[in-house]
Amino acid sequence: MGQEDKEHHNISNKQGIKSPIPHHQHISSRIPSFQRILVAYDGTEISKRALEYASYISKVANSEIVIINVIEDNSESNKALPLTIKANLVEEIREEQISKIDGQPEVELDESLQKIVKEITATCKDAGITNELTYKIGGKDPADEIINVSKLTHFDLIIMGSRKISSKLGGIGSTTRKVASTVKIPILIVQQQPKYKDEY
């Protein structure tokens, strides 16, 4: 084992995290940096799995995680959108943690928004995320929201779920396809976990 491989092996041991990726003999010295990750979440099982991937990468790379969620059209909730919330998973979300946007009236979480925040928080905890997070909640087209957020803030990686990718054009979900064809940021597309061997 070469010196570079030994150092990489020692780093892995110090992190105490078991990687699902096998180690190779030749590893590039140009390791990508994942300081800030944007994760698309919509409550589906695929998006929950995307959070699990974000959790793993965050622990390895000490990344900041920003979660974007787009809610269905709701005239009452939309008055408070777009909404940014700083979340500490150890504590309950407090009103003073809600970021105020210039020109926007005082933000209050109505019952539906409170439910969404609690659901995202619980899902993040289940995925193993333990650090502080930022929630971005919008009310427009999901792809447009993801693209706009990625333009306003620098991200090193976008993680999002998609239905099973086929070989046909358009096999990727429309939201994922639109984001992938627009942004210049690396994207990790997560699919549903296969249940049977022949689904691989």
C-alpha positions in Angstrom: 0.0 0.0 0.0 1.5 3.4 -1.1 1.9 6.4 1.2 -1.1 8.2 -0.4 -3.3 5.1 0.1 -2.2 4.7 3.7 -3.1 8.3 4.4 -6.5 7.9 2.8 -7.1 4.7 4.8 -6.2 6.5 8.0 -8.5 9.4 7.3 -11.4 6.9 6.7 -10.7 5.2 10.0 -10.6 8.5 11.9 -13.9 9.5 10.5 -15.4 6.3 11.8 -17.8 6.1 8.9 -18.2 3.0 6.8 -18.3 3.9 3.1 -20.5 2.0 0.7 -17.9 2.8 -2.0 -15.0 0.3 -2.4 -11.4 1.7 -2.2 -9.4 1.7 -5.4 -5.7 1.4 -5.8 -5.4 4.7 -7.7 -7.1 7.6 -6.2 -7.0 11.1 -7.7 -5.3 13.7 -5.5 -7.9 16.3 -6.6 -10.7 15.4 -4.1 -13.9 17.4 -4.8 -15.1 19.7 -2.0 -18.7 19.6 -0.8 -18.9 22.5 1.6 -22.6 23.2 0.9 -25.2 20.7 -0.4 -28.7 21.5 -1.7 -31.2 18.7 -1.2 -34.6 18.7 -2.9 -37.3 17.3 -0.6 -41.0 16.6 -1.4 -42.0 14.0 1.2 -41.6 11.0 -1.1 -39.6 7.9 -0.2 -37.1 8.9 -3.0 -36.5 12.3 -1.5 -36.1 10.7 2.0 -33.4 8.5 0.5 -31.8 11.6 -1.0 -31.5 13.0 2.6 -29.7 9.8 3.6 -27.1 10.3 0.9 -26.8 14.0 2.0 -26.4 12.8 5.6 -23.5 10.5 4.7 -21.7 13.0 2.5 -22.1 15.8 5.1 -20.5 13.6 7.8 -17.6 12.7 5.6 -17.0 16.2 4.2 -18.4 18.3 7.1 -20.9 19.9 4.7 -23.6 22.5 5.3 -27.0 21.1 4.2 -29.7 23.3 2.7 -33.1 21.7 2.1 -35.5 23.0 -0.5 -39.2 22.1 -0.3 -42.0 23.4 -2.6 -45.5 23.2 -1.3 -48.7 22.9 -3.2 -50.6 26.1 -4.1 -52.1 27.4 -0.8 -53.3 31.0 -0.8 -52.8 31.5 2.9 -49.4 29.8 3.1 -48.1 31.5 -0.1 -48.4 34.9 1.6 -45.4 33.9 3.8 -43.4 32.4 0.9 -40.6 32.2 0.0 -39.5 31.3 3.5 -36.0 30.6 5.0 -35.7 28.8 8.3 -32.5 28.1 10.3 -33.1 24.8 12.0 -31.3 23.3 14.9 -32.2 19.6 15.2 -31.5 19.6 18.9 -34.1 22.2 19.6 -37.6 23.0 18.5 -38.0 25.5 15.6 -38.7 28.9 17.1 -40.3 31.9 15.5 -37.1 34.0 15.9 -35.2 31.5 13.7 -37.3 32.5 10.7 -35.4 34.7 8.3 -37.3 37.9 7.3 -37.1 38.9 3.6 -36.9 42.6 2.6 -40.4 43.9 1.8 -42.1 40.9 3.2 -44.6 41.3 6.0 -44.0 39.6 9.4 -43.8 35.9 8.9 -45.9 33.6 10.9 -46.0 29.8 10.5 -49.6 28.8 9.9 -50.7 25.2 10.8 -49.8 23.8 7.4 -46.3 25.3 7.4 -45.7 24.2 10.9 -46.6 20.6 9.9 -44.2 20.8 6.9 -41.3 22.0 9.1 -41.9 19.3 11.7 -42.1 16.7 9.0 -38.8 17.8 7.4 -37.1 18.0 10.8 -38.3 14.5 11.8 -37.2 13.1 8.4 -33.8 14.7 8.7 -33.3 13.1 12.1 -34.3 9.7 10.8 -31.8 10.1 8.0 -29.0 10.7 10.5 -28.5 14.4 10.0 -27.3 16.0 13.3 -26.0 19.4 12.3 -27.8 22.7 11.8 -29.8 23.0 8.6 -31.4 25.7 6.5 -34.9 25.1 5.1 -36.0 26.9 2.0 -39.7 26.7 1.4 -41.2 28.0 -1.8 -44.5 27.9 -3.6 -43.7 28.0 -7.3 -42.5 25.3 -9.8 -40.1 22.9 -8.0 -37.5 23.0 -10.8 -37.6 26.8 -11.0 -37.2 27.1 -7.2 -34.2 24.8 -7.2 -32.6 26.7 -10.1 -33.2 30.1 -8.5 -31.8 29.0 -5.1 -28.7 27.6 -6.7 -28.1 30.9 -8.5 -28.5 33.0 -5.3 -26.2 30.8 -3.2 -23.1 28.8 -4.2 -23.5 25.0 -3.9 -21.0 22.3 -4.5 -23.6 19.5 -5.0 -27.3 19.1 -5.6 -29.0 15.9 -4.5 -32.5 15.1 -5.7 -34.6 12.0 -6.3 -36.1 10.9 -9.6 -38.2 8.0 -10.8 -36.4 5.1 -12.3 -34.2 6.3 -15.2 -34.8 4.4 -18.4 -32.8 4.4 -21.7 -35.4 6.5 -23.4 -35.2 10.3 -23.7 -37.4 11.8 -21.0 -36.9 8.8 -18.7 -35.7 11.2 -16.1 -38.4 13.1 -14.2 -39.3 16.5 -15.7 -38.1 18.4 -12.6 -34.7 16.6 -12.5 -34.3 16.9 -16.3 -35.0 20.7 -16.2 -32.5 21.2 -13.3 -29.8 19.1 -14.8 -30.1 20.8 -18.2 -29.9 24.3 -16.6 -27.4 24.4 -13.7 -23.7 23.8 -13.9 -23.4 22.2 -10.5 -22.8 18.4 -10.0 -26.0 16.6 -9.4 -26.5 13.3 -7.6 -29.7 11.7 -8.8 -31.2 9.2 -6.3 -33.5 6.5 -7.4 -35.9 4.3 -5.5 -34.2 1.3 -3.7 -34.9 -1.8 -5.8 -37.0 -4.4 -4.0 -36.1 -7.4 -6.3 -32.9 -8.6 -7.9 -34.2 -8.2 -11.4 -34.9 -4.5 -10.8 -31.2 -3.6 -10.9 
